[in-house]
Amino acid sequence: MLDYLRQRVIDLLGPVQVVTLSTCGRAGIQAQVLPCEAHGLHLYVLVPLTSEHLYNLELDPEAVVTTGEW
């Protein structure tokens, strides 16, 4: 069953090209649509160097990522 669920997540992440990244921290609550790329179970979100998200992610790496489909 775990293999089925793992493959289902990989199938859902594969076609995603943009996500909404939401963080909360020193810079306050931030939400921004950003490009991303999935490799297996890993989703890489391309956060600009000038983004307020970086301040929030420095102390707390937890974030919420959403798309129009999920």
Number of C-alpha atoms within 10 A of each C-alpha: 5 7 7 9 10 12 13 11 12 17 14 13 19 15 10 16 13 17 21 17 21 17 23 19 18 15 14 12 12 15 16 15 15 15 15 17 17 17 10 13 14 11 16 11 18 13 16 10 8 8 12 20 25 18 17 21 16 11 10 13 13 13 13 11 18 12 12 8 6 8
